[in-house]
Amino acid sequence: MAFTDLRIDPFSAAVVTIMINSGAYIAEITRGAVLSIHKGFSEAVWR
């Protein structure tokens, strides 16, 4: 088994966990912001 010998110190595991959580949170905020733009505004930009 390749993953049985994997050792990660607790601080590094916490940093990676916080990075993934923060990235998902920011992605959700960005998605909500993009979806809140009305169709007419986005069409006006491309004309």
MODELLER restraints for C-alpha pairs under 7 A, 6 or more apart:
rsr = mdl.restraints
at = mdl.atoms
